[in-house]
């Protein structure tokens, strides 16, 4: 298990037993534009199929989350990166993503991908760039985001009212 501690007392761990899944679900399903309304059961399945990371304040409270889907040899997909609003501005996302990058690099992973609508600067600081040849990449959407017509809309709690130009998985 990975357990790193910064000088300011923040801890980063990949111990799945330490994750506050209820908190992570609340963050993602109510405030992350890419996961609004995501059912808890789906999050649990996603965590089970990933390496999940938590960042914890000095008092032990979880303040950030990310997960990576990888074969551990050639490819990784970094996703669900989230820092709670009160903990932003401390470099926690940069630290978290940098640690994930370094761990995958040590495994020999050649490429890590992610998608973002609004955090390009954070990822650029740890080496991410736009796709060199986006025309080479393709996608296959097997399931559309469920139609929420007739239900109460989920509005992000941090006020990001504008939807991204296209829905993300």
N, C-alpha and C positions, 0 to 999 in steps of 0.2 A: 504494500500500500504506500502511496505517496502521501507525505505530510510535510509541507514546507511552511515556515513561519517567517514573516517579514519582521524587520526591526520595530515596526509600529504595532506588532502583535497580531496582525491579520494572518490567518492560516488558510492554506489551500490544500485540499485533500481529494483523493479519488475513492475514498471509502464510501461505497453505496449505502452502508448502514447509517452513515452520519447525515445523509441528505434529509432535509425537512421537505418531504414530498408534497405535503399540503401547501406549504408556503410557495414552493416552486410552481405547483399547479395554479395557485392563485395569481402569481406574477404573470405566467405565460398566458393563461386563459382570460385574464382581464386587462392586461396592459401591453402585451407583446403583439404588434400588428400582425405578425405571421402566424400567431397561434390563438387568436381570440376565439373563445368558445371551445377550445380543444378539451375533449373529455378527459377526466382523470385517468380512466382505464387506458386510453391511448398514450398518455404520458408515461404510465407505468411500463407499457410494452416498449416504448421508445427507449426508456432508461435501461431496461433489461437487454436491449440489443445494442447498447452503446457503452462507451466508457464515460461516466458522468463525473463531473468535478464540482465541488462546492468551495466557496470562499466564505470564511467565518470571521466575524469581528472578534476582538480580544475577549469579549464576554461569551463567545461561543455561538452567538446568533448567526444564522446563515444570511449572507448579504448578497451573494452572487451564485450563478449557476452557468454551466456550459456542458455540452456533451459532444463527443466525437464518435462518428461511425467510421470504422476502419477495418481493413483486412490485416493491419499490423505489418504490412510488407511493402505495399506499393501506393496506397491511396488512403486519404482520410477526408471526411466531410465534417467540418466544424459547424455546429448548429446550436440553436436555443441559447445563445450567449445573452445573459441578462444580469444587470446589476440593479439592485433596488434603488429607487430614486434618492433616498437619504444617504446612500453610500457612494454616490457618483462623485467624480472629481478627485478621487484619491489614487487613480491609476490602477484600480483593481481589474478592470477589463483588460488593460494592456498586459498586466502581470499574468492573469489567467490565460489569455491567448498565447502569450510568449511561452509559458510553461508547456501548454499543449503542443505548440509548434516544436519546442525542443525535444519533448518526449517522442513525438512522431519522427523527428529527424534522426534520433538515436536508433530507432527501429529500422531506418533505411527507407522510410516512406518517401516517395518521389514528389508527390503532389498533394496539397491540401486545398480543398475548395470550401467556399462559403458564399452565402448570398447576404446582402445587406441593402437596405434602403437608405439608411441615414447615418451609418457609422464608418464610412470609408476611411476617415482620418485615423481612427483608433487602430484599424487593421493595417493601414499603411505603415504605421509606426513600428509594427513587428514584421514587416516585410511583404505583406500582401499587395498585389497589384491587380489591375483589371486583367481579364483574360487576354492573352496574347493573340489568340486566334478564335474569337467567339464563334465564328462560322463553322468550326470543327465540332462544336458541342451540340448535342441534341437532347431532347427530353421526351419522355413518354408519360403523360398524365393518366394514371389508372383510375383515379377517383377525383372528382371535382370537390371543391370545398362545399360542404352541405349547404343547401338553400335554407336560409334562415327567414324566408318570407313568412310573415304571420307571427313571428316571435319577437320578443323584445330584443332590439339590437344591443350588441355588446360594444360599449364605448370605452376606449382605453382610459385608464384612470389618470394617466399623466397628461391627458389632453391632446394626444396626437390624433386629431380628428380627421386629417386628410389621409385617405387610403393610398397605399403604394400604387404605381401605375398599372401593375398587374398582380393578381393574387399569388402569394408564395405558398409553398407546401407547409 
